[in-house]
Amino acid sequence: MSTPEGGRPPAPRSIDEVLAEVRGRLDRLEPAEAAVRVAAGAVLVDTRPAAQREADGEVPGALVVERNVLEWRFDPASDARLPQATGYDVEVIVLCNEGYASSLAADSLRALGLHRATDVVGGYRAWAAAGLPTTRDG
């Protein structure tokens, strides 16, 4: 589709508008609630790049899945799925650095049918600030 003169498509949306729409579809979790859900069996997925995890630490037990392959790894119909992708009812909690990209990622998983996918408000930074376990503890 070509854009009109000026380069903007008709009815463009900002990322803030897209993010607000996406978050309206999610039951986002505060870090402490996410930790409770993980203890009860939810899968915590850290999508941060390796350099960020190395610099800031990781959440022990979190499943590391780079953002660019997340949908293939969690689609129960995908040949590239992980063993944790046992069906559409899996509770997947996505964690990024500050809770922005994770909202978009969780919504993408929901679009695949994983209706319990959500993310952590504030991401890894909020998780660590809440005093929850990280590899940088101690």
Buried (B, 14 or more C-beta within 10 A) or exposed (E): EEEEEEEEEEEEEEEEEEBEEBBEEBEBBBBEBBBEBBEEEBBBBBBBEEEBBEEBBBBEEBBEBEBEEBBBBBBBEBEEBBEEBEEBEBBBBBBBBBBBBBBBBBBBBBEBBBEBBBBBBBBBBBBBEBEBBBEEEE
